């Protein structure tokens, strides 16, 4: 036990070599080598090993990032010391060897190297590998002799070697060179031995006993006992009395020998009681030593028998040794169980810290990614609005020749492709950040298919591919579901089919799979006679950024289309399925359930409404971008509206105070005063005028803020011309209607609650 106590003190010295250089840890920067090492050292002194582990790992990570080998070595030493304190020598050895390897390639570690070798020697001893232990200690001593500053450390290593040879190898001749300095002090001193510690007296006593100088050995043992009690010096008294008992037995003084042996047992019992208290305090469990106490009482009974009959001394001695052996085994088993629990506690604490750090980093990355995507979306959509708007205006110009029209169609196709790419990136980001919700809106499935086909006509013409639709006539005309996601799914599947089919055909089919009162399940199919997909790639193509022929320029793309299809169908409670043969084509299909809606009278087209009800309606356009001003103004004039353009929200408030308008188209991001603040100011004196937000930001990101500011509706740039005017006509036709944007928010919240409830039921 003395050997272990001695190495723990040395291990602490090794681990705090750098930390003790700082007078106050609180004065250091929190993200620095000084701070982490000081915090770890302080926790070590308080036996807070979980905290020590945490700061040691942070020290290593910080030092690796800053290429600071000294900090890395110190971190390894701290971890090794923790394992030494917990008697986990295998792990301690691993970290000391890491520190040793790093120290050998780092200058200025002449003091640290012998300390590491010293502790490695102690670990080897605890593992029963005495030869390796001696080898490490001798290496440490050899390094110490090359540097005068290591004199004190050399004495400690010599002391450890003498202790190893005397107590555990019982070889006084080998121990002599290492214990000789202390031996000279003892043998040349006739006065009080104030310079010799009780433990050094004890080791000299063991040396004398092993060399047959029993009387001198007893004298040294008595000095050790007396000085230890006077100086309150910690020493393993059970081991001391045990060695004294052996020496008295060699002198033939059996009664004294047995008395010393009895004292050894009493001190052993006291030590075990102390260890029991520490164990109960740290782990909160009962540390039972009933078997040991029974054995101890048996030994005490034998002591009484010995006092009455000296002839039984030898028998009782053997029994006592047997009891001590059993007690030692029981103690060893108990400590093994304790340290196993201790190791588990430390591992759990470390794992919890790692998981917490990982979660914090993941949340931070998700927020950064979401903000980046939102910003990039706005910055890309704004100029794209100008491209789409100007292209649309030029296409409708009757003065253009056929060749110019073809160029414009190519430009429109490119801008549509760019818009699809932006939407794909946004959609992936929203799905991964769990902000995508499922809406329930009324829609006509036949109209949705035709509109999707129309939007892909230019792409189909470029590929010389024909599109055909086959719609089951029994499908209800009005369904309730997320038409936006459904259209995105179909758009991606159809465009993908066209992309891989040249001079061929694409079929879009909808069939009724199941129909009940108030609901139906539809089967959607998109089939082509293109190049087909190999069997081994039919799972891979649904992964992010995966493409069938990435090196073929004829099939360029992001590789996000099918990945988005798979993720959106998962949100809708469905799965994508595939049948494909290379050279013959592919068929993608899926099933989606819908509620059946109520058919209403057909709406008047926007042109009819414009001519009948809203001819020469006055519209205020609030937009800071000059190109966007020009595009919006020309589009409105073409439909016989009377537009007025202002540059920012402040001008909009001023002109609304001076006059009246039938509707306001309000951009959100503007200098001087943005659209949110301008709308709040206008609502203070005009509650009735419809205000429609024009924004390039992600729709769901601004929805709640738009409702709070009392907007009526929203148009997302770049927009479809028909949808643009339909939104204007809807808000002009009935100014007293419940705001469209408020309805959307209400549906959005209801859908979020439904999704949350479904997730809960699935997890349950």
N, C-alpha and C positions, 0 to 999 in steps of 0.2 A: 504493500500500500504506500509506503514511503516513496518508492520509486515513481509511482503514478502521480503522487502529489507534486514531486519535484518536476516532472516533465510538464505538468499543466502550467506551472508558473513560468517555465521557460517558453512554452508554446505561446502564452499570452505576450511575453516579451517579443517573441518573433513577429506576432501578428500586428503588433502596435508600433513597430519601428518607426513608421512614418507618422502615424496618428499622434504620437506624443510630441511631435515637433510643433504642434499648433496649440497655443495657450487657451483659446476659447473657440469651440466649434461654432458657436452661434454667430461669430463675426465673419465666417467664411461664406462665400457664395453658395447658394443651395444646390446649384448644378456644377459641382467641382469635385476634384479628387480629395481635397482637404475636407470638404463637408461630409462626403460619403464615408471616408475612412474614420473621421471623428465620431460620426453617428454610430457606425458599426462597433467601434471600440467601446463607446459608452454603453451600448446595449449588451456587449459581451461582459463587461464588468457587473452588470445587473442581472446576468444569467437570462437575458431575454434573447434566446437563440433564434427564434423566428424572425425577430426584427434584425438581428445581426445578419442572418442569411439574406434578407431583403436588401439591406444596404450594401452588403458585399457584392451581390449580383449587379446592383446598380453601379457600384464602383468599377466593376470589370467592364460592363457595357460602355460606361462613359470613357474609360481609359482606352478601350479598343477603338472607339470612334475618334479619339484624339491622339492615337498612336503613342500612348504613354505606357511604356513597359513597366516602369516602377509601380504605377497604379494597378496594373494587371497582376503583378507579383504580389502586391499587398492584398488584393482581393482574394487571390487563391489562398494566401496564408490565413486570411480571416475565415474562409470556409473550412480549411483544414483544421483550424483551431476549434471551430464549433464541433466538428465531428470528433475531435480528440476529447473534448469535454463530455461528449455524449458516448464516448467509448466505441465509436464506429470507426475502427482503425482502417478498414479497407478503403472507405471513402476518403478519410484523412490522408492516407498514403497517396491516393490518386491525385488530390489537389496539391499536395506537397511536391509530387513529381512534376506536375504542370508548372508550379512556381520555379522548381529547380531548372527545368528545361528553359524557361524564359529568362531566368537569372544568368544562365551560362552565356547567353547571347547579348546580355545587357551590361554595360560598364557601370562601375560604382556600387557593386553588390558584394564587396569583400566581407562585410559584416553579416549580411543576410544568408550567404551560402552555408557557413558552418552551422548556423541556427537551424536551417532546413535539414541538413544532414543529421544533426543531433536528434531532432524530432522524428526523422525517418528511422533512426536507430531505435528509439523508444517504441515506435509502432511495430517494428520487426520483433522486438522483445515480447510485446504483448501478444503477438501472433505465434510465439514459440520458436521463432527463427533466430536463435541466439548468434549464430555465425554471421548472418546478415546484419544483425544489430551491432555487433562488434565492428564489422567492416564500415558501417556508416559513421559510427562514433569516432573511429580512428581517422577516417577521412576528414571529419569536422575538426579534429584536433590538429591534423596536419595543415589544414588551411589557416587555422588560428595562429600557428607558429610563424606564418609568413607575414603577419601584420601585428605590430606591437599594440595596436588599439584593441585587439581581441584577447588581451591577457585575462580579463575577468571571465570571458566566455570559455577560454581554454581551461580554466580551473573548474568550471561547471561541467564541461565535457569529460575531463579527467575524473571528476567525482562520480559521474554517471558510469564510466568504465569500471572504476574500482567497485562501485555498488553492484554492477552486473557480475563481475568475477567473484565477489565475496558472497553475495546473498543467493545468487541463482546458479552459478557454475561451481561455487565452493572451491575456487582455485586461488589461494593466497599468493602464490608465487607470481601468477599473471597480474594480480591486483597490485602488487607491491610498487611498480613504477608509477602508478597513478595515485596511490594513497600515501606515497612517501612524504610529500610536502606536509601533510597533516600529521603524519607519524613523527616527523622531526620536531614539529612544534610541541607535540605531546611529550615526547621523551626528553626534550631539553628544558622543559618548563617544570620548576619545583614549586612555584607559588600557585595561586589560584589561576585556573585555566580560563581566563576571561575571553580569550580570543578564539576559543574552540567551542563550537555550537554543540548542543546535546546530541544532535544527529551524527556529528563527526565523532563524538565520544562513542556513540553506538557502533559506528562502522569500525573504529579502531578496536573496540571490544570483540567484534566478530573476527577481525584479523588475528588478534591474540588467541582467541578460542580455536580458530582453525589451525594455528601454528603450535598449539599445545601449551601456550602460556595462559593457563586457566585462571590463576589468581589475578594476574594483571587484567584479564578480560572482565572478571567480576568487578574489579575496581572501576573500569571504564563504564560498565553497565550502570553501576551505582551513581557515578558522576552524571551520566546521561539522565537518569531518573530524577536525581536531586535538582539539577539545573533546569530540566524541563518544567518541573513544578514551580520553581522559584521564578522563572522567566516567562511562565505561561506560554512556553514554546510548544508548537504543535509537533507531535511525533507519534508514530503508531506504537502505542504502549503495549498492545497485545503482542506485536512482533518482538519488541524489546524484551519483554518478560519471557517470551518463548525461547529466545536465544540464551537468556540468562539461565532458564531452566535446563537447557541442554548442557551448558557449561558446568552447572552444579552437579548434574547427573554424572558428567565425566570425572568430577572430583570425588564422587562417591557420597555426596551430601544429598541423600535422597529426599529427606524431609523438606529441606530448603528448596530442593529442585521441584518437589511437588507443590510446595507453597507458591513458588514463582509461576509454576504452570497454572495453578488455580487463579492467580492474579491475571495471567494472560487470558484465561477464559472469561473472567469478569470484564476485562477491558474489551474483549471481543463482543461480549453481550452489550456493553454500553455503546460500542460503535454501531452495532446492528440496530439498536434502539434509535440512535440518531439518524441512521439511514432510513429507518422506518418512518420517522417523523417527516423527513424531507420528502420521502416518496408519497406519503399521504397528502402533504401540503401541495405538491406539484400536480399530482394526478387525481386526487380526490377519491382514492380507493383504499380499501383496508389491506394493509401489508401484514399478512399472517406469518408468524414464525413459531406456530404451536409445536411442530415436530422438533425444531431446534431447542425450544425450552424444555420439552420432555427429555431430550438427550442431555441437556445441561443439568436437569434435576437428577438424572441418573448418575452423572459424573459427581455431583455433590454428595449423593448417597455413598458412592464409592470412596469419596474423601473421608467420610466418617468411619467407614470400615478400615481404611488405611491407618487412621489414628489409633485404632484399637489393636491393630496387628501389623507390625512393620514387615512381616514376612509376605504380606499380600501387595506390597508396594509395586512390584513389577507388573502384576496382573492389572492392578488399577490404572497404572500408567498407560498400558496398552489400550485399556477400555477408554480412557480419556482421550487418547489420540484418535481412537475410532470415532468417538463422539464429535471431536473437533473436525474430523474429515467429513462426517455426515453433515454437520452444520455448515461447513464451507461449501459443500455441494448444493445444499438447499439455498444458501445465500447466492451462489452463482446462478442457479436457475431463476431465482426471484429477480435478480438484476437483469438477467437476459430478457425476461418478460417485460420488465420496466423499460429497458432501452428500446425494445421493439415498439412499444407503445409511443415512446418518445420520438422515435424516428418517423412513425406514421403521423404524429402531430405536426412535426416540422414539415414533412412533405405536403400535408394538407394545407398548411399555412402558406407555403411557397406556391402551391398550385392555385389557391384562391387569389393570391396577389397577381400571379401571371394571368389568370382569367380576367381579373378586373382591369389590368393594364391592356390586355388584348381587346376587351370590350370598349374601353375608352378610345383606343386608337381606331377601332373599326367605326365607332360612331362619328369620330372626327373626320375620317376619310369619307364616310357617306355624306356628311354635311358639306364638305369641300366639293365633292363630286356633284352634288345636287345644285349647289350655288354656281359652280362652273358651267354646268349644262344649261341652267336657266339664263345665265349671262350670255353664253355663246348663242343660245336660241334667239334672244332678243337682238343681238348684234347681227345675226345672219338674216333673220326674218325681215328686218327693216329695209335693207337694200333689195332683198328678194321681192318685197312688195312692189318696189319701183319697177323691177324687171318684168314681173307678171302684169302689172297694170299697164305699162307702156306697150307691151306686146299685145295685150287684149285690145287696146285702143287702135293700134296700127292695123291689126287684123280686120277690124271693122271699117277701115278707111276704104271707100269704094275706088279711090284713085290708084291703089296699088295694082301692079301687074302680077301675073301668075307666078313669076319667078320670085318676086319679093314675098309673096304669100308663103311659098315653100320655105324660104329662109326663116320667116316668122314662126312657122310651124316647128322648125327645128329648134329655134330659140325657146319656144313654149315647151317643147319636149324636154330640153335641158333644164329649164327652170323647174318644171314639174319633178324631174328626177332629183334635183337638188333639194326641193321641198320634201320629197319622200325620204331622202337621206337624213335631213334634219329631224323629221318626225320619228324616224326609226331610232336615232340616237336618244332623243327625248323619251321615247316610249320605253326603251331598255332601262334608262336611268330611273324612271318613275316606278317601273315594276320592281327593280332591285331595291329601291328605297321604301317599298311597301306603301306608296302613296297613291297607287292606282286603285280606283274604286269602280264598281259595276253599277251602271245606271239602268233605269227602267223607263224607257221612252216609247211612245207610239211611233210605228213606222210601217210603211207598205213594202213587203219583201220584193214584189215585182219591180216597184219603182227603184228600190235600192240596187237591184241587180242591173237594171238598165242604166242607172246613173254611174255605176262602177264601170260598166262596159264603155260608156261614152267617154269617161275620163282616160281610158286606155286605148282609144281609137288610134291616136297618133302613133303610139308605141307598136300597136298591132300592124299598122300600115308600114312602119319602118321594117318590121320583121317579115312582111308578106304573109302574115298569119291571120286566118279568119276566126272570129269568135261566134259561138252559137250558145243560146240559152234554152233550157228545157225546164219549165216550171210546172209542177203538179197543180192542176186546176182546182183541186180540193183544198189548197192552202188558203187560210183566212186572209182577207185583204189587209187587216189591221192586226199587228202583233205588238206585244209589250216586251221590250228587251233592250239590251245595249247595242243600238244600231251602229254607233260610232266604232266600237270594237269589232263588230261583225263586218262592217265595211272595210276596216283596216285588214282583217284576216283575209277576206276575199280579194282585196286589192293586191296584197302581197302574194297570194297563191296564183292569181291570174297573171300578174306581171311576171312572176317567176316562170310560169308555163310558157308565156310568150317569149321570154328571154332565151329559153332553151329549145324553142321550136321555130324553125325557119321554113317558109313555104309549106306550112302545115295548118293544123286546126286545133282549137281549144274549145272544149265543151264545158258549160256551167250548168249544173243540174241541181234542182231542189225537189226532194221527195218527202212525203209524210211518212214518218216511221211509227208514230203513235199519236192517238188523238183521244182526249178525254174531255169531260165537261169543263170548259174554261181554260184548257191548256192543250198544247200540242208539242211534239218533238219532231224536228225537221232534220233530214240528212242533206248536207251540202257536199257536192262533188265538183272538183275541178280536174278535168282530164285533158291530156295533150298527146299528140303522136310525135313527140320530139325525140331527143337523144336517149332518154331513159337514165336510170340511176343504178349503178352496180350494187349488188346485195351488201357488200362489205361497207358501203358508204351511206346506207339508208338510215343509220342511227346518227352518224357524225354530222349530217347536214343540218340537224336541228340545234346544233351547238352554236354559241355566239361566234361571229366572224368566220364561220365555216362556209366554204364554197366547193362546188363540185369540181370545177376546173379552174383553179386559181391562176394558173400560168397562161391560160388562154385569154387573149385580149377581147375575144368575141363575147366572153361571159363575165365582163367586169362587174363589180358590185361590192357592197360592204360585207356581205355574208350575215346580215342581221335579219333578213326578211323572214325566213322559216323559224329562226329562234324566237322572234316576236310572236309569230303565229302560235307556236307551242305554248308560250307563256300566257298569251291572252286567252287561249282556249282553256288553260288551267284555271284562270280566273272565272271563266264562264261555266266551269264544272265539266269540261269535256277534254278529249284528247285527239290529237291529229293522228290519222292512220294513212298508210302509204302502200300502194301496189305499183310495182314498176318492173319493166323488162328493158334491158339495154337494147337500143336500136328500135324499140317499138313505142316507147312513151311511158308516161307516169299518170297515176290517178291518186290525188289527195282527197280524203273525205273525213267528215266529222259530224257528230250529232249534237244539237243544242236544243234544250227545252225553252218554250216561250209561253207566256200567258196570251190569251186571245183578247184583243181589244174590241171596242165598239166602233162600227163604221159610222162616219159622219158625212154630211153633204160636202161635195167637192168645193175646195176653196177657189175663189176667183183668182185668176192669174195676176201676177204683179203688174203687168202692163194694163190690164183692164182696170184694176184698182187705181193705178196711177192716173189714167185718163178720166175715170168716173169721179174719184173722190179727192185726189191729191195733185191736181194740175197746178203748177206754179207754187207749190209749197216752199216756204222759206226755210232753208237749212243752214245752220251755222257750223262751219268746219273749223275745229281748233287743232292745228297741226303745225309743228315747227319745221318740218322737213320740206324744203321748197319743191322737190320732185313729187313727193307725196301730195302736196297741196295741189299741184297742177293735175295729177292723175285723178284725184278724188273730185276736183272741181269739174273736169271735163266729163267724167262718168255721170255726175249728177245733172249737168246741163243737157246731156244727151237724152235723159229721161224727163226733160221739161221741169226740173226743179230749179229753184233760184238759190244758188249757194253763195255764202259770204265766208271769206277765209280770214282767220286771225292767227297770230304766230305763237301765242302762249295762253296760259290760263288767266293771267291778269287782264289781258286784252278781252278775253271772253267774258269775264265778270263785268267789265266796264260796258261792253256793247249790249249785254243782256239787261243791264240797268237802264240803258237808254232806249231800247227797242224790244220788239217781240219776235220770236222765231217759232216755227212749228216743230222743230227737232234740232238737237245738237249732236254732232259727231265729235267726241272728245278723245284726243290722244292722251295717253297716261304719262309718258315720260317726256317732259318739256322743261326748258330753262325758265327762270323767273318764278313761275308758279306751275306745278304739275297738275294733271287732270283730276287727281283725287281732291286736292285742296280747292281747286276751282269749282268742282261740283258741290262741295260742302258750302262754299260761299254763295253759289247760285240758289241752292235750296233754301237759303235763309229768306229769300224774297220771291221765289218762284218754285212752287211745289209740283206744278202740273206739266211743264215742258218735258217731253221724253229726252233723256240723255243716254246715248249709246256709246260705250267705251270702244275705242280703237286701240288695239294693243298687239305687240309682237311677243309679249310675254306668255309663258305657259298658262293655259286657261285656268286650271285648278289652283295655281299658286296665287292668283289675285281675286278669286271669286268672292271669298268672304269680305275682303276689303272693299270690293265694288258694292256689295250689298250694304255694308256699313256706311258707305258714302252716298247711298240712295241713287245709284245708277239704275236704269231701266233694263238695259240689255248690253250685249257684248258682241263685237266682231273681231275675230283674230286674224291678223295679217300673216301672210298674204291670203286673201279670201277669194272664194268663188263669187263671180259677178252676180249670179242668180241669188245666192244666199245673201249677198250684200244688200240687194234691193228688197228681197223678201223681209229681211230684218227691219229695214226702214219702213216698209209699207205696214208691217204688223204693228209697229209702235205708233205710226200715224193714224191708223184706222180706229184704234180704241185707246185713248189716252188714260182712261180710267181703269183699264184692266190691271189685274195683279201683275206686278213686274215679272217679266220672263226670267230675269236673273235670280230673283228671289225663289221662283219655282225650282230652278235648277239647283240652287243651294239646298233647298228642302229635300229634293229627291236624292241629292248627293249624300246628305246626312242620313236619310232613311236607309240608303243602300249600304253605307258604312256600318250602320247598326246591324243590318242583315248579315253582312259578311263577317262581322265580329262574332255574331251569334253562331253562324255556321262553323267558323273556326273553333269556337269553344266546344260545340257538339262533337266535331271531328276529333278534337284532342281528348274529350271525355271518353 
